Each structure stands twice: as structure tokens, then as C-alpha cells.
Amino acid sequence: MPILSYLVLPEAGAKEQLCTDLSTMEGCEIIPSDNEEVVVLVTDTPDEKTEETLQKSLKNLPSLQSLSMTFGHSAE
């Protein structure tokens, strides 16, 4: 079960849209910053294949500018 965390930067002016996009994705939990244009994203997926699929979906979000992993753990 992979669990990863990221600092996520939205495209200019797209923080609310990014939060909406991320919060609707299976396996994602977000913590938006109150005073900066940054979001903390934690993903929790059942297996590596699901994680790979999620990664592809994240990279295709038009509201996302940058995704920087801060922590990763897999129980396998």
C-alpha cells in the first residue's frame, strides 16, 4: 500500500480549481495552505498499479504547475 506526500503548486490563479480537481480523485487527501499558493497532497493507494494510474492522472491536471514528492512509503 503506497503512501506518498507532495507539495503541489497550482498554475497561476488556479488554486481553488486544483483543490477541487485533487479532492475528487480517489486516494487523494488535500490540505490547502491558508496564506500561500501551495497545497499538501497525501495519496494512499492499495497497490503499485493503482498508484501509477493516479500519477498519470495527476500529471495531466491542467490546474497543476508542479508536484514535488516529500515522502514515500510502500508496505510491499
ZIWOQUI-V833707 format. One line per field, one symbol per residue. burial: I if it has 9 or more other C-alpha atoms within 8 Angstrom, else O. A space follows every 10 residues. Layout:
burial->???
//
This chain:
burial->IIIIIIIIII IOOIIOOIIO IIIOOOOIII OOIOOOOIII IIIIIOOIOI IOOOOOOOOO IOIIIOIOIO OIOOOO
//
